[in-house]
């Protein structure tokens, strides 16, 4: 149920900016999504073009487009990363996953012809998520509540 909500959030973000895209940009996005008529290499090349548009800006326009194109893989990642109550909840994981995906889009070097763009972006986002979860878990386990501090006073 929560994953459907995440998918809906990603789709809603795209719908909000879709009206600001030109017909050519809509055609590029549709082609980048099309698994039947576009080969994987072509979809990677088109995703690389969208990533370049995101890097040039405006990020508020192209960010939701990048996330929408990566949505199936992001949902798979979200399913594999469960919350760690009470340390880390699902909304926090979602927010961090979106941040890591956009950071990957902004920083991962693109290969000539855009080869393996999707795999490289998702791999970077997933790796950074695993590191973030480990770091946050260690950091938050070391924290003590105010009640415990007050109870420890002589």
N, C-alpha and C positions, 0 to 999 in steps of 0.2 A: 504494500500500500504506500509506504513512504517513497519507494522508488518511483512509482507512478507520479507522485507529487513532484519529485525532482525532475522527471521528464517533462511534466506540465510546466514547471518553472522555466526550464530551458526553452521550451517551445514558445511560451508567453514572451520571454525576452526577445526572441526572434521576431515574433509578430509585432511587437511594439516598434521595432525599427524597420520593418519590411516596407512600410510606406515611404521611407526616405531613400530607398534604393532605386536606381534606374532600371529600365527594362533589360539592359545588357548585364547589369549586376545580378538581377533575378535569374537570367538565363545561365550565367556562370554558376550560381549557387545550385540551381536545379540540376545542371549537368554534373556538378561535384557530388550530388546526392544520389545520382542514378546508378544503381548497381547492375542494372540489366543492360543498358545501352552504352555505358561507359566502362572501359577497362579499368582495373585498379590503378595502373600507372597513370592513366589520364585523370582519374579522380584525385590522385596524389598531386599531380601537376596543378590541377585547379584549386585544390586546398592550399597549395603553396602560394598561388596568386591571392587567395583570400587572406592568408597570413601576411603577405606583403602589404596588402591594403590595410590590415589591422595595424601593422607597424608604422605605416605612413600616417594613418589616422583618417578620420577621428576614431579613437578607440571606442567611444561610446556607441558608435554605429556598427563597427566591425566586430567588436567583442562578442555580442550576442550571436552574430553569424558564425564565428569560429566555434563557439560553444554548441550551437545547433548542429553543425557539421560533425562535431566530435561526440555528440550526445550518446549514441549507442555505446561507445567505448567507455564514456564517463559513467554511465549507468552500471556497466559491468564492474568497473572499479569500485563504485559505491557499494555494490552488493558484496564485494570481496572484503571491504573494510567495515567491519561492524563497529558500533559505538563501544566505548569502554566506560560504562557507568561506574561511578559518578564522575569520572575524570573527564571524559570527552563524549558529548552527545552527538546524535546524527546531524542536527542542523549545523553544528560547528564543523563536522567532517565535510558536509556539502559545501559550506562556504570556503573552506580551505582547498577543496578539490577544484572549485571554480577558479580560485586564485592561482593555484599551481598550473592549471591548464592554460590560463591566460599568460602567466609568466613564461611557460614553455613556448607559447606562440610568439612571444616578444623576444625570446633569447636563443632558441635552438637554431643553430646554423642550418640554412636550407641548402640542399644539394642542387647542382645543376639539373634542370629538368624536373625538380621537385620530387625526386624518387624517395620513397619511404617516408614521406612527410607525416602521414597519419601515425605510423608506427613510432616514429621518433618523438612526436609530440606526446603521445599517450605514454610511451615508455618513460619519458622525462617526468611527466606529471605523476605517474604512479610511483616512481622511485622517490621523488620528493615528498609524496604523501606518506610513504612508509617511514622515511626519515623523520618527518614532522610528528607522526604518531609516536614514534619511539622517544623523541626528544620531549614532547609534551607529557607523555606518560611518566618519564623520569622526573621532569620538573614538577609536575603536580603531585606526584607521590611524596615528594620531599616537603610539601607545604603542610602546615599545621593550622587547624582552625583556631579562631579566637577563643572558643570555648575550651579547647585543650590547653591553650596558653594560660587562661584564667584559672583553670582547674589545677594547674601545676604549681601555682604560687603557694608558698608556705604560709 
